Amino acid sequence: MADSEAVTTQSSTVEDWTRALAESIGSPGGGAGAGLMLAVAASLTSMVAGYTEPEEHQRGELADVHARARALREEALRLADDDASASKAFGAAFRLEPGPEREDAIHQASVDAAKASAVLGERAIGAIGDLGWLASNGNPALIADVVVAFGALRAAVTGARTNVSFDLAALTSAGTTLERIREEHPALWTTVEHLSAALDRIDELTAEIDHRAAPTDVD
């Protein structure tokens, strides 16, 4: 396998990247995995859009959905690598000797990691509407692919939500209370709430089409 430090979503094979993910090095880690899942969701969105023959009045909207999905696939891979870098710094901070320098490093690494995951989460939230549009207007023969895409998107949102929340909570290691953290980082705190709501929205959309994707799964 290539040097783990050189493994990226954009330059490595799936074999090398997942092998690095399987190692106990934390970079790439769960946040980078969430970015990869977002790329999978975007790729499937693009595929379904490409197979869809729209009505005349839907052509422009479909073209926009397709373009956004293609762009998101590329961005998600970059965000996965950004998160891997943030995760590496996060782990390095916790390995420092106890003292003020370690506390400062943990604080900065935690905030940076939370911000990286928040950006990923915001991009994932933005993809829900396009996938929902395809659930209603996309090629019906690919409805199972839409459900798979929703699953990948849910994994991305779950990862982003959990990582932002965990990274914020890591700031308590220096004695800061959660209430103080909320006051100092209101945007990141709100992002966790938005991501939690996004999970509910994804579940609702998936439930609405599951009977079409898996018609044999009946009571």
C-alpha positions as CSV (number, residue, x, y, z in Angstrom):
1,M,0.0,0.0,0.0
2,A,1.1,3.5,-0.6
3,D,2.4,5.6,2.3
4,S,-0.7,6.4,4.3
5,E,0.1,10.1,4.3
6,A,-0.1,10.1,0.5
7,V,-3.4,8.3,0.4
8,T,-6.2,10.7,-0.9
9,T,-9.6,10.1,-2.4
10,Q,-8.5,11.8,-5.6
11,S,-5.2,10.1,-6.2
12,S,-5.5,6.6,-4.7
13,T,-7.3,3.5,-5.7
14,V,-10.4,2.4,-3.7
15,E,-8.2,-0.5,-2.5
16,D,-5.5,1.7,-1.1
17,W,-7.9,4.3,0.4
18,T,-10.0,1.7,2.2
19,R,-6.9,-0.1,3.4
20,A,-5.7,3.1,4.9
21,L,-9.1,3.7,6.4
22,A,-8.9,0.2,8.0
23,E,-5.6,1.1,9.8
24,S,-5.5,2.5,13.3
25,I,-4.1,5.9,12.2
26,G,-7.2,8.1,12.1
27,S,-6.4,9.7,8.8
28,P,-8.5,9.0,6.9
29,G,-11.1,8.4,9.5
30,G,-14.9,8.5,10.0
31,G,-15.2,12.1,8.8
32,A,-13.4,11.3,5.6
33,G,-15.6,8.3,5.2
34,A,-18.6,10.6,5.5
35,G,-17.1,12.7,2.6
36,L,-16.8,9.5,0.5
37,M,-20.4,8.6,1.2
38,L,-21.4,12.1,0.1
39,A,-19.5,11.5,-3.2
40,V,-21.3,8.2,-3.6
41,A,-24.7,9.9,-3.1
42,A,-23.7,12.6,-5.6
43,S,-22.5,10.1,-8.1
44,L,-25.8,8.1,-8.0
45,T,-27.8,11.3,-8.2
46,S,-25.8,12.2,-11.4
47,M,-26.4,8.7,-12.8
48,V,-30.1,8.8,-12.2
49,A,-30.4,12.3,-13.7
50,G,-28.5,11.1,-16.7
51,Y,-30.9,8.3,-17.3
52,T,-34.0,10.5,-16.9
53,E,-36.0,11.7,-19.9
54,P,-37.7,14.8,-18.6
55,E,-40.9,16.5,-19.7
56,E,-40.3,19.6,-21.8
57,H,-40.9,21.9,-18.8
58,Q,-38.5,19.9,-16.6
59,R,-35.5,20.0,-18.9
60,G,-33.9,23.1,-17.3
61,E,-34.5,21.8,-13.7
62,L,-33.1,18.4,-14.5
63,A,-30.0,19.9,-16.2
64,D,-29.4,21.9,-13.0
65,V,-29.8,18.8,-10.8
66,H,-27.3,16.9,-13.0
67,A,-24.8,19.7,-13.0
68,R,-24.9,20.2,-9.2
69,A,-24.5,16.4,-8.7
70,R,-21.4,16.3,-10.9
71,A,-19.9,19.2,-9.1
72,L,-20.7,17.8,-5.7
73,R,-19.0,14.5,-6.4
74,E,-15.8,16.3,-7.0
75,E,-16.2,18.6,-4.0
76,A,-17.1,15.8,-1.7
77,L,-13.8,14.0,-2.5
78,R,-11.9,17.2,-1.7
79,L,-13.9,17.6,1.6
80,A,-13.0,14.0,2.5
81,D,-9.3,14.8,2.1
82,D,-9.7,18.0,4.1
83,D,-11.4,16.1,6.9
84,A,-8.5,13.5,6.9
85,S,-6.1,16.3,7.4
86,A,-8.1,17.8,10.2
87,S,-8.4,14.4,11.8
88,K,-4.6,14.0,11.7
89,A,-4.1,17.3,13.5
90,F,-6.8,16.4,16.0
91,G,-5.0,13.1,16.9
92,A,-1.6,14.9,17.1
93,A,-3.0,17.4,19.6
94,F,-4.1,14.7,21.9
95,R,-0.7,13.0,21.8
96,L,1.1,16.1,23.2
97,E,2.3,16.1,26.8
98,P,-0.2,17.6,29.3
99,G,0.1,21.3,29.7
100,P,-1.0,24.7,28.2
101,E,0.4,23.8,24.7
102,R,-1.6,20.6,24.5
103,E,-4.8,22.4,25.6
104,D,-4.3,25.1,23.0
105,A,-3.6,22.5,20.3
106,I,-6.7,20.5,21.2
107,H,-8.8,23.6,21.2
108,Q,-7.7,24.7,17.7
109,A,-7.7,21.2,16.3
110,S,-11.2,20.6,17.6
111,V,-12.6,23.8,16.2
112,D,-10.9,23.1,12.8
113,A,-12.2,19.6,12.7
114,A,-15.7,20.7,13.6
115,K,-15.6,23.4,10.8
116,A,-14.5,20.8,8.3
117,S,-17.3,18.5,9.2
118,A,-19.8,21.3,9.2
119,V,-18.9,22.3,5.6
120,L,-19.4,18.7,4.5
121,G,-22.7,18.5,6.4
122,E,-24.0,21.7,4.7
123,R,-23.1,20.3,1.3
124,A,-25.0,17.1,2.2
125,I,-28.0,19.0,3.3
126,G,-28.0,20.9,0.0
127,A,-28.2,17.6,-1.9
128,I,-31.4,16.4,-0.3
129,G,-33.7,18.5,-2.5
130,D,-32.2,17.3,-5.7
131,L,-32.4,13.7,-4.7
132,G,-35.9,14.3,-3.6
133,W,-36.8,15.8,-7.0
134,L,-35.4,12.7,-8.7
135,A,-37.5,10.5,-6.3
136,S,-40.6,12.1,-7.8
137,N,-39.5,12.9,-11.3
138,G,-36.6,10.6,-12.1
139,N,-36.5,7.5,-14.3
140,P,-38.8,5.1,-12.3
141,A,-36.6,2.1,-13.3
142,L,-33.8,3.6,-11.2
143,I,-35.8,4.1,-8.0
144,A,-33.7,1.5,-6.2
145,D,-30.6,3.6,-7.0
146,V,-32.3,6.6,-5.5
147,V,-32.9,4.7,-2.3
148,V,-29.2,3.7,-2.2
149,A,-28.3,7.3,-2.8
150,F,-30.4,8.4,0.1
151,G,-28.7,5.8,2.2
152,A,-25.3,7.1,1.3
153,L,-26.5,10.7,1.9
154,R,-27.8,9.7,5.3
155,A,-24.5,8.2,6.2
156,A,-22.8,11.5,5.2
157,V,-25.2,13.6,7.2
158,T,-24.9,11.3,10.2
159,G,-21.1,11.4,10.1
160,A,-21.0,15.2,9.8
161,R,-23.5,15.7,12.6
162,T,-21.8,13.4,15.0
163,N,-18.3,14.7,14.2
164,V,-19.3,18.4,14.7
165,S,-21.0,17.5,18.0
166,F,-18.1,15.4,19.2
167,D,-15.5,17.9,18.2
168,L,-17.3,20.7,20.0
169,A,-17.6,18.5,23.1
170,A,-13.9,17.9,23.0
171,L,-13.4,21.5,23.9
172,T,-14.6,20.6,27.4
173,S,-11.3,18.8,28.0
174,A,-9.8,22.2,29.0
175,G,-12.6,22.8,31.5
176,T,-15.0,24.8,29.3
177,T,-18.7,24.0,29.8
178,L,-21.0,23.0,27.0
179,E,-23.0,26.2,27.6
180,R,-19.9,28.3,27.1
181,I,-19.0,26.4,23.9
182,R,-22.5,27.0,22.6
183,E,-22.0,30.8,23.2
184,E,-18.6,30.8,21.6
185,H,-19.5,28.7,18.5
186,P,-23.2,29.4,17.8
187,A,-22.9,28.6,14.1
188,L,-21.4,25.2,14.7
189,W,-23.9,24.4,17.4
190,T,-26.8,25.3,15.1
191,T,-25.3,23.2,12.4
192,V,-25.7,20.1,14.6
193,E,-29.4,20.9,14.9
194,H,-29.8,21.4,11.2
195,L,-28.1,18.1,10.5
196,S,-30.4,16.3,12.9
197,A,-33.4,17.8,11.1
198,A,-31.9,16.7,7.8
199,L,-31.7,13.1,9.0
200,D,-35.5,13.2,9.7
201,R,-36.1,14.7,6.2
202,I,-34.0,11.9,4.5
203,D,-35.9,9.3,6.4
204,E,-39.3,10.8,5.4
205,L,-38.3,10.9,1.7
206,T,-36.9,7.3,1.8
207,A,-40.1,6.0,3.4
208,E,-42.2,7.6,0.8
209,I,-40.5,5.7,-2.0
210,D,-39.4,2.5,-0.3
211,H,-42.5,0.6,-1.4
212,R,-41.6,1.3,-5.0
213,A,-37.9,0.3,-4.6
214,A,-38.6,-2.9,-2.6
215,P,-42.1,-4.1,-3.6
216,T,-41.5,-7.6,-2.2
217,D,-40.9,-6.3,1.3
218,V,-44.5,-6.3,2.4
219,D,-46.2,-7.3,5.6
